[in-house]
C-alpha cells in the first residue's frame, strides 16, 4: 500500500491498479520479503480469496537462509517423516519497540513448520510453512530458536544482518482452489539461494510476481 508522503506513493498495489483498476489486496508480504503475492479483481473475488486465507486453505511455502545449523540446536525436536519440525510460539507486538514483535505468553497463538534443505558451517537454507499468519511470524520464530535470517534489519544482530544486502526470505509457493471454479491452482517463484556464501546466486535477483483473479 502507498505510504505517507508524495515520495512513498509508488508501490505494488498502485502499479497493478494502474493496469487493473478493480484489483484489490488479499494478503501482504513483509516489506523486505520477495516472492509471490496474490491480488483479486473485484470485491467478490477478494472476499472469497480472503476467506481462503482466513480458514487456512491456502498453502504457503517460503525459503530462507538462516545463520548456523538449526538442525543441530533443535535436535531434541524430532522431525516428522518428511523432515519438518514445528515452532509453537505466541507472538505479540512489542509496543515500546514497534514494529518489532516478540514471543510472549499474552501473544496470539502462532505455529510455523521448517526443514533444512542445505547446510554449511555458517548458514542453512531452509524451507518454511506458516500454519498461522502473524506479522513477522517466520522471522520471529526463527530468531526465537537462535537462528535469525541473514540480512534481517529487524531481528538479526548486526553481524548476521551484514552477511546479506537484503533479507533472505522469499515466498516461493502458493497453492489454493480457484475461488469460483474450485480448480486446483499452484504457483511457484523459485530462487537460486544456497547455504554457502555469498548465498544469493550471482546476477540473480528475486522478483515479485502477481496473480490477479476475478469472477468468471
C-alpha positions in Angstrom: 0.0 0.0 0.0 1.2 3.6 -0.5 3.0 5.2 2.4 2.7 8.7 3.8 4.1 11.5 1.6 4.4 12.0 -2.1 7.8 10.1 -2.2 6.1 6.9 -1.0 3.2 6.6 -3.4 4.9 4.0 -5.7 4.0 0.5 -4.6 2.9 -2.8 -6.0 -0.8 -2.3 -5.4 -0.7 1.1 -7.2 1.2 -0.4 -10.2 -1.3 -3.2 -10.5 -4.3 -0.9 -10.1 -2.9 1.3 -12.9 -3.4 -1.6 -15.2 -6.3 -3.3 -13.5 -8.4 -0.6 -11.7 -10.5 -3.2 -9.9 -7.5 -5.1 -8.4 -7.7 -5.4 -4.7 -5.3 -6.6 -2.0 -5.9 -10.0 -0.5 -2.8 -10.6 1.7 0.6 -8.9 2.3 4.3 -9.7 2.5 6.7 -8.1 4.9 8.3 -5.1 3.2 11.7 -6.8 2.7 10.3 -10.2 1.6 10.3 -11.1 -2.1 8.1 -13.6 -3.9 4.5 -14.4 -4.7 1.7 -12.0 -3.8 -1.9 -12.7 -4.7 -4.4 -10.0 -5.7 -8.1 -10.2 -6.7 -10.2 -8.4 -9.3 -13.4 -7.2 -7.8 -14.9 -7.3 -4.3 -16.4 -10.8 -4.6 -13.1 -12.3 -5.7 -11.4 -10.5 -2.8 -14.0 -11.7 -0.3 -13.7 -15.3 -1.4 -9.9 -15.3 -1.5 -9.7 -13.6 1.9 -11.9 -16.3 3.3 -9.5 -19.0 2.0 -6.6 -17.3 3.8 -8.6 -16.9 7.0 -9.6 -20.5 7.0 -6.1 -21.7 6.2 -7.0 -23.2 2.9 -4.0 -21.5 1.1 -0.8 -23.5 1.2 2.2 -21.1 1.6 5.8 -22.1 1.4 8.8 -19.9 1.8 12.6 -20.3 1.6 15.1 -18.5 3.8 18.8 -18.5 4.7 19.4 -18.5 8.5 22.5 -18.4 10.5 24.3 -21.6 11.5 22.6 -25.1 11.7 19.1 -25.2 13.4 19.0 -29.0 12.9 21.8 -29.3 15.4 20.4 -26.9 18.0 16.9 -28.3 17.6 17.9 -32.0 17.6 15.6 -32.7 20.6 12.6 -31.6 18.5 12.1 -34.7 16.4 11.1 -34.1 12.8 8.2 -35.8 11.1 8.7 -38.4 8.3 9.2 -35.6 5.8 11.8 -33.8 7.9 9.5 -31.0 9.2 9.9 -29.5 12.7 7.4 -27.2 14.3 7.8 -24.0 16.3 4.9 -23.0 18.5 5.3 -19.5 20.0 2.7 -16.9 20.7 3.5 -13.6 19.0 2.9 -10.2 20.5 3.7 -6.7 19.2 6.4 -5.0 21.3 4.7 -1.6 21.7 7.8 0.1 23.1 9.9 -1.1 20.1 7.3 -1.4 17.4 7.3 -2.7 14.6 9.2 -5.4 16.4 7.3 -8.5 17.6 8.2 -10.9 20.3 7.4 -14.3 21.7 5.2 -13.7 24.7 2.5 -15.7 26.7 0.0 -12.9 26.0 0.5 -13.1 22.3 -1.6 -14.7 19.6 -1.1 -18.4 19.1 1.4 -18.9 16.2 2.8 -22.0 14.5 5.4 -22.5 11.8 7.0 -25.5 10.2 10.5 -25.7 8.9 13.0 -28.1 7.4 16.6 -27.8 6.2 17.4 -28.1 2.5 21.1 -27.4 2.7 23.6 -26.6 5.4 27.2 -25.2 5.7 29.3 -24.2 8.6 27.9 -20.6 8.6 24.3 -20.9 7.4 21.4 -23.1 6.4 19.0 -22.9 3.5 15.6 -23.8 5.0 12.0 -24.3 3.8 9.2 -22.8 5.9 5.4 -23.2 6.1 3.5 -20.7 8.2 0.5 -22.5 9.7 -0.8 -19.3 11.1 -0.3 -15.9 9.6 1.0 -13.4 12.2 3.0 -10.3 11.4 6.8 -11.1 11.0 5.9 -14.7 12.1 8.7 -16.6 10.3 11.3 -14.1 11.2 10.3 -14.0 14.9 10.1 -17.8 15.1 13.5 -18.5 13.6 15.0 -15.7 15.8 13.4 -17.2 18.8 15.3 -20.5 18.4 18.6 -18.7 17.8 18.7 -18.7 14.0 17.8 -15.3 12.6 17.6 -14.8 8.9 20.6 -13.3 7.1 20.1 -9.6 6.1 17.2 -9.1 8.6 17.3 -5.5 9.7 14.8 -6.1 12.5 15.6 -9.4 14.1 19.2 -10.2 13.3 22.2 -8.8 15.2 24.5 -6.5 13.1 27.0 -9.3 12.1 24.2 -11.5 10.8 22.4 -8.7 9.0 25.6 -7.7 7.3 26.0 -11.1 5.7 23.4 -10.2 3.0 22.4 -7.0 1.3 18.8 -7.9 1.7 16.5 -10.1 3.9 16.9 -13.7 2.7 13.2 -14.6 2.9 11.2 -15.4 -0.2 7.6 -16.5 -0.7 8.2 -19.3 -3.2 4.9 -21.2 -3.5 1.2 -20.6 -3.2 -1.5 -23.2 -3.7 -5.3 -23.0 -3.3 -8.6 -23.7 -5.1 -9.9 -21.1 -7.5 -12.5 -19.1 -5.6 -15.2 -19.6 -8.2 -14.4 -22.8 -10.2 -12.6 -24.7 -7.3 -9.9 -25.6 -9.8 -6.6 -26.5 -8.0 -4.1 -23.8 -8.6 -0.4 -23.8 -7.7 2.2 -21.0 -8.4 5.9 -21.1 -7.9 8.7 -18.5 -8.0 11.9 -20.3 -7.2 15.1 -18.5 -6.2 18.8 -19.6 -6.6 19.9 -19.3 -3.0 22.2 -21.6 -1.0 23.7 -22.1 2.4 27.2 -21.2 1.0 28.5 -17.6 0.9 27.6 -15.4 -1.0 24.2 -17.2 -0.5 22.5 -15.4 -3.5 23.4 -16.6 -7.0 25.5 -14.0 -8.9 23.3 -11.9 -11.3 20.1 -13.4 -9.8 17.6 -11.0 -8.2 14.3 -12.5 -7.0 11.3 -10.7 -8.4 7.8 -10.2 -7.1 5.1 -11.9 -9.1 1.4 -11.0 -9.1 -1.6 -13.2 -9.9 -4.8 -11.3 -10.4 -8.0 -13.3 -10.1 -11.6 -12.1 -10.8 -15.0 -13.6 -11.1 -15.7 -15.6 -14.3 
